[in-house]
């Protein structure tokens, strides 16, 4: 019988959110509906990166029994390099990781009030995220995954994905 797993909670410093699916789940690559977000950590945030890496190491160590007594050599997980893995200027200068959940995460504003309007939390805004790191072993693929618990918007940001404010779309109509 496999050893039980241990989860490690982690709350980010200020990050930027991309590919936001927190109000309605979206199909993931496995064809499952999940709430999800890509979380971008600036490479300049040394304290935030160190805190993420410490939580990751804590999760690995806490789950050595889950992995059979040793941390696998090719364990997946950890921060990904936006400059290397993405051909997208939004990811330049950032590390990133993706977090998802079967359950809708908590969505809050800077005053910790629940956000219910989907236009208020969007790809491009800034904030903090609460994630749960957990081990997985699926079909021989072993790693650390990231469960999305909650997001908190702390700052506006340029919307990603070509979205614009609706009034701005018609600005030329009013410049007569």
Secondary structure, 3 states (H helix, E strand, C coil): CCCCCCCEEEECCCEEEEEEEEEEEEECCCCCEEEEEEEEEECCCHHHHHHHHHHHHHHHHHCCCCCCCCCCCCCECCCEEHHHHCCCCCCCCEEEEEEEECCCCEEECCCCCECCCHHHCCCCCEEEEEEEEEEEEECCEEEEEEEEEEEEEEECCCCCCCCCCHHHHCHHHHCC
